[in-house]
Amino acid sequence: MQDSNTIGGKDVAVHLHSYTNLAALPSTPPLVIVKGDGIHVVDDEGKRYVEGMSGLWCASLGFSNKRLADAGTQALNTLPYYHTFNQRTNPAVVELAERLLKLAPVPMSRVFFANSGSEANDSAVKMVWYYHNAIGKPEKKKIIARKRAYHGVTVAAASLGGLDANHRDFDLPLARFLHVDTPHHYYGAKPGETEDAFSTRLAEGLEQTILAEGPETVAAFIAEPVMGAGGVLVPPAGYFEKVQAVLAKYDILFIADEVICGFGRTGNMFGSTTFGMRPDILTCAKALSSGYVPISAVMVNAKVYDAIAANSGKIGTFGHGYTYSGHPVASAVALETLKVYEDEDILGNVAKVAPVFQAAARAFANRPMVGEVRGVGLIGAIELVADKAAHKPFAPEQKVGYRLAALALEEGVIVRAMGDAIGLCPPLIISAEQVTDMFARLARAFDKLEAEMLAKA
């Protein structure tokens, strides 16, 4: 049991944790992080860790950027809060929206602000439904996502997602949400099937689903450029080109979930550019403020906005928004974040460091328990398998991925186990030398795990 006088002990007594085995928490000490410094965080015992996951994919500028802290402080001292309901606004949210529209990977018309990726995707769902009512197609409401996708945890966003733990005993997904096959060539391809052929088959499967449901009932398709929490799944060759051809054929809106990929993670400002995606609606969050304050955005193109605006005129209002939509402090910090990306050439650093990152990750492919290494830019994953030749995963009860993540923590690097896929997503400010150090720590953790499993064999 926890010492009730420590921060961890008090935490267990009062805090309902996210994504945690709550029954096991009393016997498993929580990691108490008390400080951040560059790409590092420090726990309550003074131990430093390389934050190999940028927190939750979001601290793109690390944990001690003074410009962001100063921007937030100034905003708090100027206008600590105001809303954007009933034709109100503030200077920061206006400038932020202008910048986002200039950065957008395809022409967009307006920006709606929320507080998290979940809220952004939830809002996108409501906009899709509202849009189709506005254009006189009230039956066109179903939304197609992918198995193993992650789009958030609100009722609608969790329904979009394709992860079992987000559905079980929450009575999800709701009706109107459909899921097609995961674009993971390693596990999903037939023997000898190329990536391009695999993509063709998945696009054909999407079309078959649309036809079975009735194209007149299918409203939108949502996809992450790289599937993050599903295991850092990079789309196979030709995937989005073929999928978008199907969507265009049946007049189906395309939503790009850029919550993880947006703002440089894949090597471009948006993952949509990296993979040739042309969305009607784009959601983003996380690196929009480098995780320093909660903020997210939904960008919509002119077709969607014009219909929404006209319909709000008929009703008398667009009845959607949050108390903190366009919050002046969050907007100011996000605006400064975008300025830092430009002023400090963060995309240039990604271009310089990404080859080092990807090469270091792929060096793990030679290890006996690694089946696949995948990634793009400064995001990647290492897939652990029981049998390389057969692509056979470990039994879930072995928790091999979680054991490796725990050993990595001992070595002073934080990674994320998504089942037996080990995810890495370091701050975009990381240097080549720091990348090398991060993977050296992970290699030591691998050595320990391999020795431990050999001893039990």
Summary of the structure (lengths in Angstrom):
residues: 457
radius of gyration: 22.2
end to end distance: 31.7
largest distance: 71.2
contacts: 1568
relative contact order: 0.14
helix: 44%
strand: 16%
